[in-house]
C-alpha cells in the first residue's frame, strides 16, 4: 500500500516543532488522522515483509517514528477537545478517535508484526541492548497480548468492537459531564453573598461576566462551587449548589435525565469485563494490575483497608467534633454534606485563628510561578525562560523553555491556568511532544492545565494554598515528562511508567508547598511584598492535619469503589453502581450523602480517564513520594547531591525500568509507609 500524498495545507501534518493552534480547524482533524494511519499501515506492512527488519534499529526504531507522527497530529486535537471545546470540534474528535481506536486495535492484533517484534526479543542481539530498548521491546510484546493478538475469529472481532465502543462511551461520558457543568448557572442576589469574602465575590462577579451577565453568578466550575460551599452563610444556597454539582450528568437534580451517564457506566463496566475475560483475566481489575506495581487484588485491597483502619477512627472523631461545633456555634443541629465545608472553615478559623482567605494575598499567581521555578531550579539544576510569540489556543496561555545548566533548551511547556466555559474542570498535565532522538533530537513539550479563578479588576489571580499544591503537583508530572533522558517515546518520561507509580513525581513536588525555606522564595503579600508572617505559617502548618482523616477516608471511598466495581462485576447482576458504593461507604466512610447523590456519574478519572481499577494509585504512589521527599528532609531541601540523584534515578529514566528499581536506586531501599502516615498526622 502506498501512503497518500501529503496535504501540505493541513497544520496537523506540519513538521513544525510546536503545533500551529491558531490554524487548526475541525475540518483538518479527520483528514490528518486518516493520512497518519495510512502511513503507519504502509510502513508496518513494509517492515513485516522485510526479513532483514528483525533487530531494534531496523524494526523498533522505524515503528517508534511512525507512531510518533500519529501522536504529533493527535495530541493538539485531544488537547483542544479539553480546553476549547465546540460542537464542530467535538464531532471531528469523535470520528477521529473512533478511527484511532480501530487502528490501534488492529495494530495490536497484527500477528505478523507481533512475530517480528518477538524475533527481536528472542534474537541474539537483544541481551546487548540498553535497558530502555529492552523495556520498549518487552512492553511492545505485552501490549500485543493485551490487545488480543492471540484471539481467533469471532473473539478477535468482538474484542475490536468492544474497544471501539469503549472509546466512544468514554468520550460521551466526559462530554456529558462538561455539558452538565456548563449548563447550570444561578444569578445571586446581594443577600445571598453574605459570608463570602471579597475574593470569592470577585470570582463570582467574574463568572457573571463570562456569561455576559451583571452582578454575581454561581456556576458548577470548581472554584465557584468551593467558594459557595465554604463561605456562603445562606444554607439553602449551599444545598442548591451542592445538589446541582453532585447530580451532574445523572437522573437526579435540576438537570435530571438531561445528560445522564448511568447507562454509559453500565455499558462501560460490562464491556471492560467482557474484554478482560476475552484476554484470559478473571475481571477488569486483574487486567488493570497486569502492568502495575501492585500485582494482585489482595495487595491493593489490603493496602487500602489498612489505611482505612488507621484513618476511619480519626475521621469519626473529626466529624463528631465538627457536629458539636456546628450545633453549638453555628446553630446547625443536623449537619448535612452541604454544611461540612462551611462548618469546617469556621472551625478551622476558630481552632487555628486561620482561614484559607488569610493566605490568598500571599499567593498571587505570578509570584507562585516564579517561586515554583526557583525551587525546581535549585533542586534539579535547571531554569525557565518564557518564550514570546508562541502560537496558543487562548490569550491567557503562556509558553516556557526549560533551560539546562549548560544553557541548552532541554524541553518546553504550555501553561493554561484559568477556568472558563468550554474547558473541562480539574487540573492535568499531558504530552504535546515526546523526547525522541531520531535524526535530530526532538525535545519534550508538555501541556500544564489548571482551573484557577481568573484575575479580576486588574489584580492578579490569588490562589488558595490548595491551588498552590495543585499547581506544584501538575508541574511534577511535567518535570517527569520534560527531564527524561530516554530517547524512545514509548518509554520516555511518563510513558511506560506503572500507573500506580506515575504520581510519585507529582506528589513529591507538593511537599515543597509546606516548607518555610521554600515558601520564603515566593509567598509574599500581593500589595506590600511582605513575606508570609511566621505566625501565619505556623497556623497553616498546625492546620495541615486538620480533617486529614476526613480527607483520607474520602479518597479511600473513591479508590475502593473503583477497584471493587471492576473486581466484582458480574454480568448477570450488572454494575450495581449505587449499591456497591453504599457497601464501600458502610466500610470506610463517615459522612453519608443523600440518596440522590450521584458522584459516579461525573467520576471522569475512572470512566473517561486512565484510572479504571487504578484510582488507588494516588495513595499507593503517595507512599513513594512521601518517602522520596524524606530523603531531602534528611539531607537538606536544596542538597545538590540528593537533587541530582532524584533527577538521575527517578525523572531521567522514565519508564525504561520498573518503578521499584528506580525508587531503590534513589533511596537505597524499598519504600516505607511511615513518611506517608506522618504526612497525614497518622503515624503511630
N, C-alpha and C positions, 0 to 999 in steps of 0.2 A: 504494500500500500504506500502510495506517495503522499507525503504531507501536502496540504493545500498551500497555495501561495499566501504569503503573509499580508494581512490587512495593515498596511503601514499607517493608516489614519486612526487606528484604534489605540488609544492611550494605554489600554490594559495589555497590549502586546509590545510596548516600547521596552527597550533595554536600559532605560534611564536608571540611575542609582536609587531614585525615590519616585513614588507614584505621582502622576500629574492629577491631583484630586480635582482641581477646578475644571478639568477637561473630561472627566469621567461621567458619562451619561448612562442611564439604564439600558439604552439600546446597544451599548458596547459590550454588555456583560455576557450574554449568551454566545455571540459570535467568537469572542475571545476564548471562552472556556471550550467551545467546540474545537477551535483550532489547536489549543494546547493539548486537549485529549487526543486529537488525531495525530499530533506529533509524537506523543508518548506511545500510542499504539503502533505506529510505524516503526519507531525506534526499538521497541520491545521485540517486535517480530524479526527485525534485522539482527538483533543481538542473539535471540534464541536460535536463529538459523545459522549463525556463525560458530562453528565448533571451536574456534580459537578463543571465543569470548567466554572463558571459563576460569578467569582469575579476577582478582579485585580490580585491577586497573582497567581490564578490558570489559568487565561486566558491571560491577557495582558502581564505579565512578560515573560511567555514562548514565546509568539509571538515576543516580542522585541528580545529575544535571537535568535530565528530563523532568523529574518530579519537582525540582526547584523552580523550573519555569512555570509549572502549573501553579505553584504557591505564589509566585510573583504576581500572577494575574488575579488569583482568587483572594489573596489577603486584603487588598484595598476594598474589594467588593464586600466581603464579610464585615470589615470594619465599618464601612459606611452604613451597612444594614443596622449596625448597633448604635451609631452616633448621629445619623442623619437620614432616618427612615422616611420613605414616601411610598405612596401606592404603586407607582411605576417601578421603583427600585425593588420593592417587596416582590412584585410579580417576576421581575427578571432574576432576582436572587433565588426564588423558589424553583424556577425552571433550571437554572444553572446548578443549584445544589442537588437537584434530582439527577442531573447528568453526571455530576461528580461522584455521587453515591454509587450509581450503577457502574461507573468507570472503575472506582476503587475496588468494588466488589469483584468485578470481572478480573481486574489485575491480581487481586488476592487469590483468585481461583485459577490462575493461569498455570497449568501444570508444567508446561514447557519451561516457563520462567522459574518456577519453583525448583525443577530438576537442575536447571543451570546454576542457580544460587547454591543448591545443595552440593553440586560438584565443586564450587568454590570452597565451601565449608570442609568438604572431605578431601580436598586436594593437598598435595604435599606442601604447597607454599603457605597454607593457612596458618600454621604454627609460627611462621616468621612475620606475620602481620602485627602491627602495633595494636594495643588494646582497643583503640577506637574503631579501627577497621574490623577487628574480630567481633566486637559487640554489634556493629552495624550488620554484619552477616548473620549472626545469631538472632538478632531482633527481627531481621527480614524473614527468616525461616519461621519464627514463632508467629509473625503476622500472617504468613500464608496459612498456617494451621488454624488460626483464629478467624480467618476469612473463609474457611470451609474448603480449602484446596483438596481435601480428601473426600469430599462429598460426591455422590454419584447421582445422576439422573434427576428424578423429581425432587430429592432433598437438596440438591445443588441449586435448582431453580427456585425452590421455596426459600432457601437462605437468602438468595439475591433479592427476592421480592420483599422479604422481611426488612432487609437493610434499607431498601428504597422507601418503604412505608415508615420506618422509624425516623428516617431523616425528615420526611415531610411532617410527621407528627411533632417532632422536636421544634421545628421552625414554627409550626402553627401554635404550639404551646407558648413559646416566647413572645410571639406577636400578639397573642390574646392577652398576656399579662401587660405588655406595653400599651395596647389599646385600652384596656380597662383602667390602667393608671392614668392615661391622658384624658379619658372621657369624663372623669368626675372632677368637678370644681365646686367651690362653695364660697360665695361672697360673705364677708364677715362685717358685722356692724362694729361700731366703736365699743359698745358694751361687751361684746364677745372677746375683745382683745385684752380684757382685764387679766393681769398676771403675766402677760407676755413682755419680756424685756425689749429694749429698743432694737437690738439686733434681730430678734425674731419678728418684730413688727416690720422692720425694713425688708426682711426676707419675704414676708407675706405681701408686702406692698409691691415688691419686685415680681412676685408670682402674678399679681393682678395685671401689671404692665405687660408681662409676657402674653397675657390673654386679651390685651387691648381693653382692659377694664380699669375703672377708677378704684380707689380705696385699697382694701386688703382682701386677699383671697387664699383660702385653704385649698391645697391640691393633694394628690397622693404621691408626689415626689418625696423622696426620703427626708430631706431637710425640713420640708414643710410639715410633714407628719410628726416628726420628732419635736418640732417647735410647739405644736399644739398639745401633744400628749404630755410633754414635760412641764409646760408652763401655764397653759390656759386654765384660769380659775373656773370657767364655765364647764361644769361636769357633763352637761348634755352635749356640748360641742365636742368634748373629748370622746364621748361614746360614739357620736356620729362619725367622726374621723376614723376612730379605731374600727368601727364596723365597716365602713367603706373600704378601708385599706386591707383588712383581714378577710374580706369576702370577694376580693378581686377575682375575676375570671371563674366565677362559681355560680351555683344555683341559689345563692343567698344574697342578702344585702340590697343596696339601692340599684344595682345593675343586674339583679338576679336573672340568670339564664342568657344574658346578652353575649358574654364572651366565655361561657362555661368550659373549663378544661377537664371536667370529670371524665367525660367519655374518652378524651385523649389519654388520660392517665391509665384507664382500664386497658386500652389498646396497647400503649407503650409497655406496660408490665407484661401483658400476655405475649407480645412479640419478643421482648427480651428473654423471657423464659423459654419460649419455643426455640429461639436462636441458640441459646446455651445448650439446650437438650440436643439439638442437631449436631453440635460440636462435641458432644460426649460429656458435658458437665451436668451435674445434678440440678443446677439452678443458676440464675444470673449472678448471684453473689460469688459463687465459686469461680465462674468465668472471670469476673472482675478481679479476683485475687490472683489470677494466674501470672500477672505481671506487676505485682505489688510486693512490698517488703513483708507484710503480714500474709502468710501463705495459707492460713486456714481460717474458716469462720469461727472456730472456737477461740482462736487467738484474738480476733477482733472483738468478739463478744466479751471475752474475759477482760480485755483491756478496758472496754467501755464500762463494764459492770463494776470493775474495781474502782474506777474513778467515781462512778455513781455512789458506791458505798461510802466513799470519803466525802463527796460533795453534798449529798442529799441532807444529811443531818445539819450541815452548816446552813444550807438553803432554807430548811424548815425553821431554824432559829431566826434567820434573817427575816423571813416572811412574818413570823409571829411578832417580832419587834416592829415591823412596818405596820401591821394591822393595829397594834396598840397605839402607835404614834398617830396613825390616820384617825383613829377613833377619838383619842384624847385631845389632839391638837388641831385636826382639820375637820372634825365633825362628820367624818365618813365612817359610818358604823358597819357597812358591808363592802369592804374593799373589793373592787372589781378590776379586771385586767386593764381597763382604760384609766384606772386611777393609779396604777402601780408606778408608772414613770413620773407622774406628778407628785405623788406622795414620796417617792424615793428622792426626788430632787429637793423637796422640802426637808426631808430627814437628813440628807447629806449636808444641807446648809446649816441645820441645827446642830448636828453632831460635830461637824468639822469647821463650822463657820466658813463655809466654802461652797461655791457654785461653779458649774462649768462657765457660766457667764462671766465670772470674775477672771477667768483665764483668757477668754477670747481676745481682749485687747492686746494680749502679749503674743498672739499667734496670727498676725497679718500674713496672708498667703505669700507675698513676695519674700518676706523675711524667712518664712519657713522653708521655702525653696532654697534660698541661699544657705541656710543652716544645714539642710539635708545634704547639699552639695559639699559643704565644708567638712562635715563629719565623714561622709563617704570618701572624700579626697584624702583625709588623714589616715583613715583605716585601710584603704585599698590602693593608695598612691596613684590616684587619677584626678583629673579636673574636668570641669564642664564649661562649655562655651556656647552661648546662644548664637544660632545662625539665622540671619535675616534673609528674607526673600524666598523662603521655602514655601512651596505650594501646599496649602492646607484646605480642610473642609469647612473651617469656620474661622472668623477673625480672631476669636479668643485663643486659638491653638498656637502653641509655640514649638520650636524645634531646637534641640541642643545636640552638640557634638560631645562625645566622651573622649577626652584627650589623655593619652598615656604620659608617663613621666618623661619619655624621650621626645615629647611634642607631637607625636603622630596621632592622628584621629583613629581611634580603635572602633568606635560604634557611634550610633545616634539614636535619638528618640523624640517622639512627639508627646506633648502633654496637652490634655483636654480636661480642664478641671471642673467646669461648671454644669449644673443641672439645667436642662432646657427641654422643650417639647420635641418629640421625635427622637429622643436619646433614651436608651434603656437605662434603668436605675442601677445602682450599685457602683462598684469600682473594679477595674480589672486591668491586667496587662496582657497584651497579645503581640504576636510576631508580625512585623512588616517585612523584614528581610532576615534571613539566617546567614550566619557566617559560613562562607563557602570558599575554600581555596581551590578554585578551578584554574583557568588560565591566569587569572588575576584574583587577588583576594577580594571577596565581597564582604564588607563589614556588616555586622548585625545591626538591625534597626528595630526598635520596639515602639508600640503604642502604650501609653500610660493614661488611663481614663478614670476620672472620678466624677462625683456629682455633688460638689460643694455648693453652698449658696453663692450666687454671683455677687460681684461688687454692687453696691447701692449708693446712690447720691455722691458719686465721685470718690468714695472711700474704698480702700482695698477690701477684699473679702476677708472676714475674720473667721478663723477656724476654731472649733472646739478642740479639746485635746484628743478626743476620739477621732476627729477628722485628721489631725496630725499623724496619729498612729496609722490610720488607713493609708495615708499618703506614703509614709515610710514603708508600709507593707508592700504596696504595689511596686514601689521603687526597688525593693529587694528582689521581686520577681524579675524586674527589668535588668538589674545587675547580673543575675544568673544567666539571662539570655545574652547580655552585651559583653560580659567579660569572659566568655568561653574562649578557650584556645583550641577547641576541637574543630577541624576543618570540614567535617561532613555534616550537613544539616540534620540528618536523621538522628544523630546522637550528640548534637551540639547544644549548649545552653540547657533549656528546659526540656528539649526533645529527648525522649528515651529515658528520662528520669522516672523512677517508680512514682506512681501518683500519690502514694502516701508519704513520699519524701519531698515532693516538689514544693511544699510550703515551707521547707526549712529556711531558705534564704530570705523569704518574705517575713516570716515571723521573727527571724533573727534581727532584722532591722528595727522592728517595733521596740526592742529593748532600749535603743538609744533615746527614745522619747521620754524615758523615766529617770535619766541621769542628770545630776546637777552640772557636771562637767560638759555634757553635750548640749543641754538646754541653754547654757550660757552663750553658745555660739549663735543663737537665733531668737530666743524668747525675750523680745523687747517690746515695750509698750508702743502701740501704733502712733501715739501722739508725742509722748515725751522721749521715747527711745530708752527709757529706764529698763534695766534688766528685771526679770521676774523676781519679785521680792522673796527673800529666803522664807519668810513666814508663810507666804502663799505656796511656795514649793513644798514646804513641809506639810501643809494641809493637803495638797494634791497627792503627796506620797502616802500620807496617812489614809486618804480616801481611796487609794489604789485598790485595796482589797474589799472596799465597800460593795456589798452584794456580789462578791465573787462566786459564792455558792449558787446564787440565783442565776447568774450568767452561765456558769458551768453546767448546771442541770438543763438549761435551755439548749445548749449545744449538744449535750448528751441525748436529749429528746430528738433533735434533728438526726443525729448520727444513728441512733438505734432504730428509729423509724425507717430511715433509708435502707439500712442494712437488712433488717428483718423483712421489710417489704420485698426485697429481692431474694432473700434466703428462703422464705417460707411460702412464696407464691404457689398457689395450687390452681391449675386451670379449671377444676370443677367448681371452685368457690369464687374465682375472680380475685381482684387485688385486695378486697376488704380494706380499702384505704383508711376510712374513718374508724372502723372497728379496731384495726391494728394500731392506729395512732392512739386510741383510747387505752389499749393494753400497755403501750410504751409509757404513756403518761401515768398509768397506775404504778408503773415500776420506778420511774425516775423523777417525775415532775412534782412540783409543789403548788404551782398556780394552774388551775384548770380553767381554760377559756370556755365561753358559752358553746352550746351545742351547734350553733350556726357558724361558728368559726371554721374557716376553710383554708387554713395555712397551706396544705399540699397543693392547692390549685395554682399557687404562684411560686412554688418551690423550683425555680428555674435551674438552680445548681444541679438538681437531680434529674429533672425531666426534660431539660433542654441544654444542659451543660455537660461537663465531663465527669460529674461526681456520682454517677449511679453506683450504688453499693460502695461508695468511696467517700462519703461525707465525713466518715470517721477520720479521714486522713488529716483534717485540720488539727485534731487533738493528737493524733499519732506523731505528726511532724513537729508539734509543739514540744514534745519531749526532746526531740533532736535539737530544735532551735534554742530552747532554754539551756540545754547542756552545752551547746556550742558557745552561746554568749557567756556562760560561766567561765570559759577559758579567758575571755577578755576581762572579766571582773577580777580574775586571779592575777593576770599579767599586767593589767592596765588597759583602759579603753582604747588608747591610741598606740599600744605596743606594736612597733613596726614588724617584729618577727611574727607575732601572732596574726596580725592582719595579712601579712604576706602568705603565711601558711593557710589561712582560711581561703584566701583568693586562689591559691595554687591547688589545694586539695578538695575544695568544695565547688567554687564557682568555675574555675578554669576547665575542669574535667567534664562538666555537664553530665550527659547520660552515657558516657563512654565506659563506665564501670558501675557495678552495683553501688547504690547509695550507702549501704552499710560499710563497704570498703572505704568509701570516701570519708565517711564520718570517723572511722577508726584511724585513717591516715592523718586526719586533722587533730583528733582528740587524744589518740594514743590508747583508746579503749572503746568498748561498746557503750551505747548511751545509757544514762542513768536518769530515772524519772524524778529524782529529788529536786532538781532545779525547777522543773515544771510545778511541782506541788508547792514549792516555796514561792513561786511567782503568783500563785493563787492564794497564798496565805494558808495552805492546807498541809504543809509539811508537819510531820509528827514532832 
